[in-house]
Amino acid sequence: MTVRVRFAPSPTGMFHVGGARSALQNWIFAKQQGGVFVLRIEDTDAARNKPEWTEGILSALDWIGIERGSYEGPWFQSSYADEHRAAAGRLHDSGRAYYCDCTREAVQARTGNQYTGYDGYCRDRGLPPGEGRALRFRTPDEGTTVVVDLIRGEPTFENKLIEDFVIARGDGSPVFLLANVVDDMTMGITHVIRAEEHLPNTPKQQLLWDALGVKPPIWAHVPVVVNEKRQKLSKRRDKVALEAYRDEGYLAAAMRNYLMLLGWAPSNDREIVPWSVIEDEFRLDEVNPSPAFFDEKKLRAFNGEYIRALSVEEFVEVCGPWLTGTGSIPPPPWQPDEFDAATFAAVAPLAQTRIAVLSEIVPNVDFLFLASPLIDEAAWAKAMKEGSGELLDDAIAAFAAVTSWDAATLKTTMEEVGTARGLKLGKAQAPVRVAVTGRTVGLPLFESLEVLGAERTLTRLRAARARLF
């Protein structure tokens, strides 16, 4: 048997990090088994689907290493409408499904309880198909349905507690439960690896597989991904879009590594490991079924480690989109002709050790490419206290007199200025840093002044002094 897995997202919004985790798990499992990864776009929700969302799925998969051309598809669920209808017809003809014209209000009126499921009223009425008549699957009255799950063991469901569920709407269109099963059958899917939220649907889908005369796939329901309050990650409440992390400056390798730790861990208590180790060691049956906490702070720390592991040349290259701007990344505050690649390369090693996401490169280096710095007013108020004007006067005079404009000389010069006023270097340099860079934190000051140059440094110091008058 050739292992065939599928990833089946809906093109109705941004790409969820939980979906990315499931895609990677399917991808690795298929590679380990010498199998096939199938991408199926479940696009039957015409009211919400948009072509740009489909492209978003493809580009997001590209980014995490599941590249176009390396998998089967994408296939589109809407292309299989004939197969869906044919399956619904077979279920009806075999007596495993029946037509029902009950409204929700009618069911509630009969049962007297809005929370009670469907009561089977139309089971034996023999209604023919017609407008407004949904097709319901006839679930067994006795016995159990056992779901054999590689992660969760054998969850068992009493059939009498599973209501006769709808498999096709009144207009004949199939619902998710049936379409999903038929697509998996048609595509020869052998293993369904998906999120825990689908587990309640699984006994219903397994009953459909059995009723259609096909052996169900092997199931594996991976843990739900939750936020710090242990609530399921929500698009409305949490930062869940993979594209948002990409555009903020998370590296694909760091994101892949972190996503794979949501419910699983490599050997020897390691976390940051080469992708080859993950591909070699990952086992579905070792996935922890407990909810997995998506810790953005931990992801950020991961990303910082990956950034620092780059060569300087690689770091310069990956910063490119934030130094120029792209369709989804806003342009930097400087004009294109103000940017100088050699200047950036000179400070890149300094920045590489200080940022955790690539978007942070812009506020760290913008002072180098602007005619005047962008002043953070809170930073100005904090640094420019009583006596700062006189200190700037001394710094201007001292810097103007240096004969070698290098970081070591500038640091020594600033220390002397501070000592003359009874200040340690940290206090003495604060007004200079804000005057030159606009901020209280950033790259090492004296290395920055060396790259900025004497003329521009002195011009900014004098402008800051003038502002204090």
C-alpha positions as CSV (number, residue, x, y, z in Angstrom):
1,M,0.0,0.0,0.0
2,T,1.3,3.4,-0.9
3,V,0.7,5.9,1.9
4,R,-1.4,8.8,0.7
5,V,-2.1,11.8,3.1
6,R,-3.9,15.0,2.4
7,F,-4.0,18.5,3.6
8,A,-7.4,20.1,2.9
9,P,-7.7,23.8,3.9
10,S,-10.6,26.1,3.0
11,P,-9.7,29.3,1.1
12,T,-11.7,31.5,3.4
13,G,-9.1,33.5,5.2
14,M,-5.5,33.8,6.2
15,F,-3.4,30.7,6.7
16,H,-3.8,29.5,10.3
17,V,-0.6,28.4,12.2
18,G,-2.5,25.3,13.4
19,G,-3.1,24.4,9.8
20,A,0.6,24.9,9.0
21,R,1.5,22.5,11.8
22,S,-0.9,19.9,10.4
23,A,0.5,20.4,6.9
24,L,4.0,19.8,8.1
25,Q,3.1,16.7,10.1
26,N,1.4,15.3,7.0
27,W,4.3,16.2,4.8
28,I,6.9,14.6,7.1
29,F,4.8,11.4,7.6
30,A,4.4,11.0,3.8
31,K,8.2,11.5,3.2
32,Q,9.0,9.0,6.0
33,Q,6.7,6.4,4.4
34,G,7.7,7.0,0.8
35,G,4.2,8.2,0.3
36,V,2.3,11.0,-1.4
37,F,1.2,14.4,0.0
38,V,-2.1,15.6,-1.6
39,L,-3.2,19.2,-1.4
40,R,-7.0,19.6,-1.7
41,I,-8.6,23.0,-1.6
42,E,-12.1,22.6,0.0
43,D,-13.7,25.5,-2.0
44,T,-17.4,24.6,-1.8
45,D,-18.3,27.5,0.4
46,A,-18.8,29.8,-2.6
47,A,-19.9,32.8,-0.5
48,R,-16.6,33.0,1.4
49,N,-14.0,31.6,-1.0
50,K,-11.7,34.0,-2.8
51,P,-9.0,33.2,-5.3
52,E,-6.5,35.3,-3.4
53,W,-7.0,33.0,-0.3
54,T,-6.1,30.0,-2.4
55,E,-2.9,31.7,-3.6
56,G,-2.3,32.6,0.0
57,I,-2.4,28.9,1.0
58,L,0.0,28.0,-1.8
59,S,2.5,30.8,-1.0
60,A,2.3,30.0,2.8
61,L,3.1,26.3,2.1
62,D,5.9,27.4,-0.2
63,W,7.3,29.5,2.7
64,I,7.4,26.6,5.2
65,G,9.1,24.3,2.6
66,I,6.1,22.5,1.1
67,E,6.7,23.9,-2.4
68,R,4.6,23.8,-5.5
69,G,5.5,20.9,-7.7
70,S,6.6,18.7,-4.8
71,Y,3.1,17.4,-4.0
72,E,0.0,16.2,-5.8
73,G,-2.5,18.9,-6.5
74,P,-3.9,21.3,-5.7
75,W,-7.2,19.6,-6.4
76,F,-10.4,21.5,-5.8
77,Q,-13.3,20.0,-3.9
78,S,-15.8,21.8,-6.2
79,S,-14.5,19.7,-9.1
80,Y,-15.9,16.5,-7.5
81,A,-19.5,17.6,-7.2
82,D,-20.7,14.7,-9.4
83,E,-19.0,12.2,-7.2
84,H,-20.6,13.7,-4.1
85,R,-24.1,13.6,-5.6
86,A,-23.5,10.0,-6.8
87,A,-22.5,8.9,-3.4
88,A,-25.5,10.6,-1.8
89,G,-27.7,8.7,-4.4
90,R,-26.1,5.4,-3.5
91,L,-26.7,5.9,0.2
92,H,-30.4,6.8,-0.5
93,D,-30.9,3.8,-2.9
94,S,-29.4,1.4,-0.4
95,G,-31.7,2.6,2.4
96,R,-28.8,4.2,4.4
97,A,-30.2,7.7,3.9
98,Y,-33.6,9.3,3.7
99,Y,-35.2,12.6,2.8
100,C,-36.4,14.9,5.6
101,D,-38.5,18.1,5.5
102,C,-38.3,18.9,9.2
103,T,-37.4,22.4,10.2
104,R,-35.5,23.1,13.4
105,E,-38.6,24.7,14.8
106,A,-40.6,21.5,14.1
107,V,-38.1,19.3,15.8
108,Q,-38.0,21.6,18.9
109,A,-41.8,21.6,19.0
110,R,-41.9,17.8,19.0
111,T,-39.0,17.3,21.5
112,G,-39.7,20.3,23.7
113,N,-36.0,20.9,24.0
114,Q,-33.9,23.1,21.8
115,Y,-30.8,21.1,22.7
116,T,-32.1,17.7,21.7
117,G,-30.8,16.5,18.4
118,Y,-32.9,15.3,15.5
119,D,-35.6,12.7,16.6
120,G,-35.7,10.6,13.4
121,Y,-39.2,11.7,12.6
122,C,-38.8,11.2,8.8
123,R,-37.0,7.9,8.9
124,D,-39.9,5.8,7.7
125,R,-42.0,8.4,5.9
126,G,-40.5,7.5,2.5
127,L,-40.3,11.0,1.3
128,P,-39.0,11.5,-2.3
129,P,-36.4,14.1,-3.1
130,G,-37.8,17.6,-3.4
131,E,-37.1,21.2,-2.8
132,G,-36.3,21.9,0.9
133,R,-35.8,18.2,1.7
134,A,-32.5,17.4,3.2
135,L,-30.9,14.0,2.9
136,R,-30.1,12.4,6.3
137,F,-27.9,9.4,7.0
138,R,-29.6,6.7,9.0
139,T,-27.3,5.9,11.9
140,P,-27.4,2.5,13.6
141,D,-29.7,2.2,16.6
142,E,-27.4,-0.1,18.4
143,G,-23.7,-0.9,18.9
144,T,-20.7,1.4,18.9
145,T,-18.3,3.0,16.4
146,V,-14.7,2.6,17.4
147,V,-12.2,5.0,15.9
148,V,-8.7,3.6,15.8
149,D,-6.5,6.6,16.2
150,L,-2.7,6.6,16.1
151,I,-2.6,9.4,18.8
152,R,-5.7,8.8,20.9
153,G,-6.0,5.1,21.0
154,E,-9.6,3.8,20.3
155,P,-12.2,6.5,21.2
156,T,-15.6,4.7,21.2
157,F,-18.9,6.3,20.4
158,E,-22.4,4.8,21.1
159,N,-24.3,4.8,17.9
160,K,-27.6,5.6,19.6
161,L,-26.2,8.9,20.7
162,I,-25.3,9.9,17.1
163,E,-28.3,11.6,15.5
164,D,-29.3,11.0,11.9
165,F,-27.1,13.7,10.4
166,V,-27.6,15.7,7.2
167,I,-25.3,14.6,4.3
168,A,-27.0,16.8,1.5
169,R,-28.9,20.0,1.7
170,G,-32.3,20.7,0.4
171,D,-30.8,21.9,-2.9
172,G,-28.9,18.6,-3.3
173,S,-25.5,20.0,-2.5
174,P,-23.4,17.8,-0.1
175,V,-22.4,19.0,3.3
176,F,-18.8,18.8,4.5
177,L,-19.1,15.4,6.2
178,L,-20.1,13.6,2.9
179,A,-17.9,15.7,0.6
180,N,-14.8,15.1,2.7
181,V,-15.4,11.4,2.8
182,V,-16.0,11.0,-0.9
183,D,-13.0,13.2,-1.7
184,D,-10.8,11.0,0.5
185,M,-12.1,7.9,-1.2
186,T,-11.7,9.3,-4.7
187,M,-8.1,10.3,-4.0
188,G,-7.2,7.1,-2.3
189,I,-6.3,8.7,1.0
190,T,-4.9,6.1,3.5
191,H,-4.1,8.2,6.5
192,V,-6.1,11.3,7.7
193,I,-3.9,13.4,10.0
194,R,-5.8,16.4,11.1
195,A,-6.7,18.6,14.1
196,E,-8.4,17.3,17.2
197,E,-11.4,19.6,16.5
198,H,-12.5,17.1,13.8
199,L,-12.6,14.1,16.2
200,P,-16.4,14.5,17.0
201,N,-17.1,14.2,13.2
202,T,-15.0,11.1,12.8
203,P,-17.5,8.5,13.9
204,K,-20.0,9.9,11.5
205,Q,-17.5,9.9,8.7
206,Q,-16.4,6.4,9.5
207,L,-20.1,5.3,9.3
208,L,-20.2,6.9,5.9
209,W,-17.1,5.0,4.8
210,D,-18.6,1.7,6.0
211,A,-21.9,2.5,4.3
212,L,-20.2,3.2,1.0
213,G,-18.4,-0.1,1.2
214,V,-14.8,1.3,1.6
215,K,-12.4,0.6,4.4
216,P,-11.9,3.8,6.5
217,P,-8.5,5.4,6.6
218,I,-6.1,5.3,9.5
219,W,-6.9,8.3,11.8
220,A,-4.6,10.6,13.7
221,H,-6.0,13.6,15.5
222,V,-3.3,16.0,16.6
223,P,-3.8,18.2,19.6
224,V,-5.6,21.5,19.5
225,V,-3.4,24.6,19.6
226,V,-4.2,27.0,22.4
227,N,-3.3,30.4,23.7
228,E,-1.8,31.4,27.0
229,K,-5.2,31.2,28.6
230,R,-5.5,27.6,27.2
231,Q,-8.3,28.7,24.8
232,K,-8.3,27.4,21.3
233,L,-6.5,29.8,19.0
234,S,-9.1,32.0,17.4
235,K,-8.8,34.2,14.3
236,R,-11.0,36.8,15.9
237,R,-8.9,37.0,19.2
238,D,-5.4,35.7,18.6
239,K,-2.5,36.3,16.2
240,V,-2.9,33.1,14.1
241,A,-2.1,34.1,10.5
242,L,1.1,32.5,9.3
243,E,1.5,35.4,6.8
244,A,1.5,37.9,9.7
245,Y,4.5,36.1,11.3
246,R,6.2,35.9,7.9
247,D,5.8,39.6,7.2
248,E,6.9,40.5,10.7
249,G,10.2,38.8,10.0
250,Y,10.1,35.3,11.4
251,L,12.4,32.9,9.5
252,A,10.7,30.0,7.8
253,A,13.2,27.5,9.4
254,A,12.4,28.9,12.9
255,M,8.7,28.7,12.3
256,R,8.9,25.1,11.0
257,N,11.0,24.0,13.9
258,Y,8.6,25.6,16.5
259,L,5.4,24.4,14.9
260,M,6.7,20.8,15.0
261,L,7.1,21.2,18.8
262,L,3.4,21.8,19.3
263,G,2.6,18.3,20.7
264,W,5.9,16.6,20.0
265,A,9.6,16.9,20.9
266,P,12.9,15.6,19.5
267,S,15.1,13.3,21.6
268,N,17.3,14.3,24.5
269,D,15.2,17.3,25.5
270,R,16.3,19.3,22.5
271,E,14.1,21.9,20.9
272,I,16.2,23.9,18.3
273,V,17.4,21.2,15.9
274,P,18.1,20.9,12.2
275,W,15.1,20.1,10.0
276,S,16.8,16.8,9.0
277,V,16.6,15.7,12.7
278,I,12.9,16.4,12.8
279,E,12.3,14.5,9.5
280,D,14.2,11.6,10.9
281,E,12.8,11.5,14.5
282,F,9.2,12.6,14.2
283,R,6.6,9.8,15.0
284,L,2.9,10.3,14.9
285,D,2.3,7.8,17.7
286,E,4.6,9.9,19.9
287,V,2.5,13.1,19.5
288,N,1.1,14.1,22.9
289,P,-2.8,14.4,22.7
290,S,-2.9,17.2,25.3
291,P,-3.6,20.8,24.0
292,A,-0.4,22.4,22.7
293,F,0.4,26.0,23.9
294,F,1.4,28.4,21.1
295,D,3.9,30.6,23.0
296,E,4.7,33.6,20.9
297,K,7.4,34.7,23.3
298,K,9.1,31.3,22.9
299,L,8.7,31.5,19.1
300,R,10.3,34.9,19.2
301,A,13.3,33.6,21.2
302,F,13.6,30.7,18.7
303,N,13.7,33.2,15.8
304,G,16.4,35.2,17.5
305,E,18.5,32.1,17.8
306,Y,18.0,31.3,14.1
307,I,18.9,34.8,13.1
308,R,22.1,34.7,15.1
309,A,23.0,31.4,13.5
310,L,23.0,33.0,10.0
311,S,26.2,34.1,8.4
312,V,26.5,37.9,8.0
313,E,26.0,37.5,4.3
314,E,22.8,35.5,4.8
315,F,21.6,38.0,7.4
316,V,22.1,40.9,5.0
317,E,20.1,39.0,2.3
318,V,17.1,38.0,4.5
319,C,16.8,41.7,5.7
320,G,16.3,42.8,2.1
321,P,12.5,42.9,2.0
322,W,12.4,45.1,5.1
323,L,15.0,47.5,3.7
324,T,13.1,48.0,0.5
325,G,9.5,47.0,1.2
326,T,7.3,44.5,-0.7
327,G,3.6,44.0,-1.5
328,S,2.9,42.9,2.1
329,I,5.8,44.5,3.9
330,P,5.6,48.3,4.2
331,P,8.4,50.4,2.8
332,P,11.0,51.8,5.2
333,P,10.9,55.5,6.2
334,W,13.8,56.4,3.9
335,Q,13.7,56.9,0.1
336,P,15.3,54.2,-2.1
337,D,18.2,56.5,-3.1
338,E,19.0,57.2,0.5
339,F,19.9,53.6,1.2
340,D,23.5,52.5,1.0
341,A,24.2,48.8,0.9
342,A,27.8,49.2,2.1
343,T,26.7,51.2,5.1
344,F,24.2,48.6,6.0
345,A,26.7,45.8,5.6
346,A,29.0,47.7,8.0
347,V,26.4,47.6,10.8
348,A,24.8,44.3,9.9
349,P,26.9,42.2,12.4
350,L,25.9,44.6,15.2
351,A,22.2,44.4,14.4
352,Q,22.2,40.7,13.9
353,T,22.9,40.1,17.6
354,R,20.2,42.5,18.8
355,I,17.0,41.7,16.8
356,A,14.6,38.8,17.3
357,V,12.5,39.4,14.2
358,L,13.6,40.9,10.9
359,S,11.2,43.8,10.9
360,E,13.2,45.2,13.9
361,I,16.1,46.0,11.5
362,V,14.3,49.2,10.3
363,P,14.2,51.1,13.7
364,N,17.8,49.9,14.4
365,V,19.3,51.4,11.2
366,D,16.9,54.1,10.0
367,F,19.2,56.9,11.5
368,L,21.8,55.9,8.9
369,F,19.7,56.5,5.9
370,L,17.6,59.6,6.9
371,A,18.7,63.2,6.6
372,S,17.8,63.6,10.3
373,P,16.8,61.0,12.8
374,L,13.2,60.2,13.7
375,I,13.0,61.5,17.2
376,D,11.1,59.4,19.8
377,E,9.7,62.1,22.0
378,A,9.5,59.9,25.0
379,A,13.2,59.1,24.5
380,W,14.0,62.8,24.1
381,A,12.2,63.7,27.3
382,K,14.0,61.0,29.2
383,A,17.5,61.8,27.9
384,M,17.5,65.6,27.6
385,K,17.3,66.6,31.2
386,E,18.9,69.6,33.0
387,G,22.5,69.9,32.0
388,S,22.2,68.0,28.7
389,G,22.7,71.1,26.7
390,E,26.1,71.8,28.3
391,L,27.0,68.1,27.9
392,L,26.2,68.3,24.2
393,D,28.4,71.4,23.9
394,D,31.3,69.5,25.4
395,A,30.7,66.4,23.2
396,I,30.5,68.6,20.1
397,A,33.8,70.3,21.0
398,A,35.5,67.0,21.9
399,F,34.3,65.1,18.8
400,A,35.3,67.9,16.5
401,A,38.8,67.8,17.8
402,V,39.4,64.0,17.4
403,T,41.9,63.1,14.7
404,S,40.8,59.4,14.2
405,W,37.1,58.9,13.8
406,D,36.8,55.3,15.0
407,A,34.7,53.6,17.7
408,A,37.4,53.2,20.3
409,T,38.6,56.8,20.0
410,L,35.0,58.1,20.2
411,K,34.2,56.0,23.3
412,T,37.4,57.3,25.1
413,T,36.5,60.8,24.1
414,M,32.9,60.4,25.5
415,E,34.2,58.9,28.7
416,E,36.5,61.9,29.2
417,V,33.5,64.3,28.6
418,G,31.4,62.4,31.1
419,T,34.2,62.2,33.8
420,A,34.6,66.0,33.6
421,R,31.0,66.3,34.6
422,G,31.0,63.5,37.1
423,L,29.0,61.2,34.9
424,K,29.6,57.5,34.1
425,L,29.6,56.7,30.4
426,G,26.1,55.3,30.4
427,K,24.6,58.6,31.6
428,A,26.9,60.8,29.6
429,Q,26.2,59.1,26.3
430,A,22.4,59.1,26.6
431,P,21.8,62.6,25.2
432,V,24.3,61.9,22.4
433,R,22.5,58.7,21.4
434,V,19.1,60.3,21.2
435,A,20.5,63.3,19.3
436,V,22.1,61.1,16.7
437,T,19.7,58.1,16.5
438,G,16.4,59.5,17.9
439,R,16.1,56.6,20.4
440,T,17.5,55.5,23.8
441,V,18.2,52.0,22.6
442,G,19.7,50.6,19.5
443,L,23.0,49.5,18.0
444,P,26.2,50.1,19.9
445,L,26.6,53.9,19.9
446,F,30.2,54.4,19.1
447,E,30.3,51.9,16.3
448,S,27.2,53.6,14.9
449,L,28.9,57.0,15.1
450,E,31.9,55.6,13.2
451,V,29.7,54.4,10.4
452,L,27.6,57.6,10.3
453,G,30.7,59.7,10.0
454,A,32.0,62.9,11.7
455,E,30.1,65.4,9.6
456,R,26.7,63.9,10.0
457,T,27.2,63.1,13.7
458,L,28.3,66.7,14.5
459,T,25.4,68.1,12.4
460,R,22.9,66.1,14.5
461,L,24.5,67.0,17.8
462,R,24.3,70.7,16.9
463,A,20.7,70.4,15.8
464,A,19.8,68.7,19.1
465,R,21.6,71.5,21.0
466,A,19.7,74.1,19.1
467,R,16.4,72.4,19.9
468,L,17.3,72.7,23.6
469,F,17.6,76.5,23.6
